């Protein structure tokens, strides 16, 4: 510990605390990279709505997670050396990273709440952009086609979304031909439509009656949990470690 004074027990606790911080930072770094890869492919829905701050929070957390890892290592080294200068530097840098991580948690959580409680916003977006030739429309059309095929769902709340409201899709196709996208039709193992005529008239055995909103909500919730709640847990632990470090700083 060099010339530094202070309780060896406190130093031991702080070293343990910083080991947890560096491991948690590495986990946060990895988890938020996973969020930004968008494994569930829901980013276009958030992006077109302008409510993609769940992903913005994840980008911030990538950097804060990495710096928590580095500062955890630096804090351990400073404690072993018993240097007040190094500990002061550690506390200042940790406070800066702490503030950025707070911003990441708040940003992700607040925008997550807006999206998962607002199925009408997502439905209006779908009705406006599905089969729309604009860049946003092409992107969202591709997303909804994949989503309805892979998740065996139709629209946001069900196939009635397509016939109860005016949409770009309904302006292009007559209700007799296709009241809803053919991706809503039940398919066999080879992804061939089982019975298109029965699907078109709405026979429940041949059209998916459940909406896709639950999948979207679960995806956004999972992403937001990884960014905000796990980040919040790290902040609580880091707050305790910083407080004890300040105490230790005054004793050496």
N, C-alpha and C positions, 0 to 999 in steps of 0.2 A: 503493500500500500504506500510505499515511498515515505514522505514526511507527513502525510495526511493523518489526521486523527479522526475519531468517530468510532461508533460502535461497530465491531466486526459483524454482529448479528444483523444490524441494519444494512451493512454492505452486502451481506449474504442474501438478504431478502430482496434488495434492489437488483442484484445480479440475476436472481431468479425471475424477478419482475420483467427485466429487460430481455431475458430469454423468451418469455411468453410474448412480449411485444414483437420481437424479431420474427418469431415463428408465425404469429398472427398476421404480421405485415406481409410475410411471404404468402400466406394463405389468401389474404385479401387481394394481393397482387394477381395471384393465379385465378381466383374466382371472378374478378372483374374483367380479366381478359376473356374468360368464358362468356360473360354477359355480353361483351362487345362483339363477340363472334356471332351472336344472335342465332344460336342453334335452333330455336323454334321459329325463326323467320317472321317475327312480328314487327320488326323495326319500321317497315313502310307505313303501317297503320299509325304508328306514333309520329313518324316523320312528317307525313302529309298533314296531320292534324296540328303540327307545330308543338306537340306535347311530348317531345322525345328526350326530356331532361332526365329520365331514368337512365338513359345511355350517357348523357352528359355527366351525370354523377358518377357513373362507372368509369369514365375516362379520368376524372379527377382522382378516383380511388386507386386507379392503376399506379399513379405517381405517388400518392400518399402511402399506399401499401409498400411500395419499394423503399420509400424513405423511412418508414417505420422499421423496416428490416435493417437498413444501414445505421439508423440512429440507435437501434437496440444493440448492435455490435459496438458502436462508438461509446454508448453509455457504459457497457461492461468494461471496456478498456479504460475509460475515465475513472471508474470506481476502483479498478485495480491499481491504477497509478496514483489515486488519491489527489488529483489535481483540481483545484478550485476553478482555474481558468477553463479547463476542459469540461467540467460539470456545468459551468455557466453557459458555455457554448452549446452544450447538449440541451440545456433547458430552453434556451432561446430558439434553437432550431426545432425542438420538439413542439414548442408552442405554436410556431408557424405552421408546421405540418398538422397539428391538432386543429387549428382554425380551418384549414382547407378541408380536412376530413369532416368537420362539422357541416361545412357547406355541401359536401358530397352527400351526406346522409339526409340532410333536410331537403335538398333538391330532388333526390330520388323518391323519397317518401311522399312528398306533397304531390308530385306529378303522377305517381303511381295511384294515389287515392282518386285523383281526378279521372283517370282512364278506366279503372276497374269498376267505378260506380256510374259510368256514363255510357251505357250501351246505345243510347239514342245518337250520341255523337258518332260512334263507330258505324252505326247503320246509315246515317245520313251520308257519311263519307263513302261507304260502299255503294249506295244507290247512285251517288253522283259520279263516281270514278270507274265503276265496273263497266268494261267495254268502251270506256272513253279513250279516244286516240291520243290524248295528251301524254307526255312523259309520266306524269303521276298516275294516269289511268292505266297505261301499259304495265307499270310496276305493280299497282294494286290488283289489276285483273289477273296477273300471273300469280300473285300471292293468294288471292281468293280461290282460284282454280286448284292450286296445290292443296290449300287448306281443306276445301270441301271434299276433295278426293281422298286425301290421306286420313282425315279425321271423321269421315262419314257423317258430315253435317251439312247444313244448308242455310246460307245467310247468317245473320247475327242471332236471331231468335227462332228461326225456322223458315220454311218455304213461303209462308204467308207474307214475309217481308217484301217479296218480289211482286206480289199482286195487290197488296194493301196500300202501297205508296208508289208515286211516280218515280221512275228511275231512267237512267240512260239506257239500260238494258231493255226495259219495256218499250222504249221509243223505237228500238231497232227490230224487235221481234214481237209478233202478234201473240196474244195469250193462248190462242188455239195451238200454235206451233210450239211455243216454249214459254210457259208462264214463269218459269225459273230456269236458271242455267242447267244444262244437262249434267254438270258435275254433281248436282243434287240427286241424280238417279242412282239407285242401288246397282252395283256392278258385281260381276263374278270375279274369280281369282285372277283372271287375265285383264281386269279393268274394262271389260266390255259391258255395256248397259244390258241389264237382264231383260227389261221390257220397257222400251221407250214410250209406247202408247199408254201403258198403265201409269208410268211416271208422269206423263204429261197431264193426265186427268187427276193426278193426286192420290192414286191408290197407295195407302200407307205401307203396303208390303214392297213397294217399288220406288219410293222416294224417301229420302232421309228427312225425318220430321224434327229432329233436334237441331238447334242452332249452334254456331261456332263460338259464341261469346264466352262460354265456360273455358274453352281452350285458350282463348286470347287472355282472359282474366287470369288464369293459372300461370301462363307464361310471364305476364307482366309482374304478377305477385312474386314468382320465383326470382326474377331478375332483381326486383326491388328489395326482396329480403336479403339477397346476397350483398347488395350494395349498402343499404341503409341499416338493417338490423344487425348484421354482422359487424359493420363499421361502427355502429353505436356501442356494441359490446366492447370492441377494442378501445373506443374512446373512454368508456367508464374505467377500464383497467389502467389505461395510460394516465388518466387523471389521478388515480391513487398512487401510481409510481412516481409521477411528477411531484405530487405533494410530499411524498416521503423523501424524494431527492432534494427538494428545497430544504427540508428539515436537516438532512444530512449535510447539505452545503454549509449551513450555519454552524455546524459542529466541527468542521475541519479547518 
